[in-house]
Amino acid sequence: MWSQKLTRSILDKTKNTVFKVPRWKPVVSSRCLQTEGRTTQSQSTVDAADVEFFSKQMNEWWDPYGKMRLLHSMNLLRVPFVRDGLVNTAQKELYPLKDKKILDVGCGGGILSEGLARLGAFVTGIDASEDLIRVADEHKNVDPKIAYNKPVYLHTTVEDHAKKVSNLYDGVVASEVIEHVQNQELFVKSCVHTLKPGGRIFFTTPNRTRMSQFAVIFLGENVLKYIPQGAHQFEKFITPTELTFLLERNNCHVELTYGVTFNPVTGKWDFSEFQQLMYAIQAVKLS
Ligand SMILES: C[S@@+](CC[C@H](N)C(=O)[O-])C[C@H]1O[C@@H](n2cnc3c(N)ncnc32)[C@H](O)[C@@H]1O
């Protein structure tokens, strides 16, 4: 009883903090999407059940008050995080990422890809869900601010993309993805393969702690219902130490690890020293 009341009052408060925008619904077309060749199952990072789960959220992807609301509000934290990792923001510019090629791995419906394209980045978004790539591909036509800089979306996995592309991107981003893949080692290795030496790679993900199991899965999914129920499996969460190890084993040096916190009363995300719930990592690829 108390939790329902608490949930309702928190939801009411957070709704007021989000800027109202008209709702957009995908009208999925049957036209062909760009697809890349496939790897065999044994070398795949795809957990088919997980990808299917996210495909089912396609109609709600761009609803800022819907099940994907946390990905929308998180852009206020993660877009500047990526920007500051790629350019010196002491020089104020309208399009600070204008010369940067960025790969958004597991881009879903394109929430982060569009946020980065708005800062001028040339974004390639890839996802294992064909439905979500269709959603992203349609939605890129909605915002006039990216009319001349639309992201390119490909229905593929990073290991397949890495077979075609090496040492190309200035930045590779995997935000809220590594906790959904299988074979995290192959995932990190493939992401790094596509990155230029000197380029930077960014992850955001939940930590694997009892506290994150309680806050992200129990509270976030089951009580507050901020996250679609069943989205996370605790065993697939990865700790900052494990992710650092995978990055360093793949020729990267970890430069930053920040704790990431969410305040359900204000609806705002923040960086902090507290890494027990979620964290963000930035690493540079060595030569
Ligand atoms: C929680 S969503 C995050 C979407 C996006 N990164 C964002 O933050 O807005 C996770 C996404 O990862 C995708 N995904 C899961 N496993 C994948 C894999 N092995 N390769 C590529 N995409 C994958 C899912 O289809 C889903 O779109």
The ligand as a Tripos MOL2 file, in Angstrom:
@<TRIPOS>MOLECULE
LIG
   27    29     1     0     0
SMALL
NO_CHARGES

@<TRIPOS>ATOM
      1 C1         18.5710   -0.7720  -22.5420 C.3       1 LIG1
      2 S1         18.6370   -0.6760  -24.2800 S.3       1 LIG1
      3 C2         19.7390    0.7230  -24.4480 C.3       1 LIG1
      4 C3         19.5070    1.5190  -25.7150 C.3       1 LIG1
      5 C4         20.4300    2.7030  -25.9220 C.3       1 LIG1
      6 N1         21.8280    2.3740  -25.7540 N.3       1 LIG1
      7 C5         20.0740    3.8280  -24.9930 C.2       1 LIG1
      8 O1         20.6820    3.9040  -23.9260 O.co2     1 LIG1
      9 O2         19.2110    4.6260  -25.3230 O.co2     1 LIG1
     10 C6         19.6750   -2.0400  -24.7360 C.3       1 LIG1
     11 C7         19.8080   -2.1930  -26.2250 C.3       1 LIG1
     12 O3         20.8890   -3.0760  -26.5050 O.3       1 LIG1
     13 C8         20.5390   -3.8640  -27.6330 C.3       1 LIG1
     14 N2         21.3800   -5.0610  -27.6070 N.ar      1 LIG1
     15 C9         21.3800   -6.0540  -26.7140 C.ar      1 LIG1
     16 N3         22.3290   -6.9590  -27.0060 N.ar      1 LIG1
     17 C10        22.9560   -6.4980  -28.1140 C.ar      1 LIG1
     18 C11        24.0570   -6.9680  -28.8870 C.ar      1 LIG1
     19 N4         24.6890   -8.0850  -28.5740 N.pl3     1 LIG1
     20 N5         24.4550   -6.2490  -29.9500 N.ar      1 LIG1
     21 C12        23.8200   -5.0850  -30.2610 C.ar      1 LIG1
     22 N6         22.7750   -4.6000  -29.5820 N.ar      1 LIG1
     23 C13        22.3440   -5.2860  -28.5010 C.ar      1 LIG1
     24 C14        19.0630   -4.1360  -27.4330 C.3       1 LIG1
     25 O4         18.4290   -4.5400  -28.6250 O.3       1 LIG1
     26 C15        18.5820   -2.7770  -26.9190 C.3       1 LIG1
     27 O5         18.2190   -1.9420  -27.9750 O.3       1 LIG1
@<TRIPOS>BOND
     1     1     2 1
     2     2     3 1
     3     2    10 1
     4     3     4 1
     5     4     5 1
     6     5     6 1
     7     5     7 1
     8     7     8 2
     9     7     9 1
    10    10    11 1
    11    11    12 1
    12    11    26 1
    13    12    13 1
    14    13    14 1
    15    13    24 1
    16    14    15 ar
    17    14    23 ar
    18    15    16 ar
    19    16    17 ar
    20    17    18 ar
    21    17    23 ar
    22    18    19 1
    23    18    20 ar
    24    20    21 ar
    25    21    22 ar
    26    22    23 ar
    27    24    25 1
    28    24    26 1
    29    26    27 1
@<TRIPOS>SUBSTRUCTURE
     1 LIG1         1 GROUP 0 **** ****
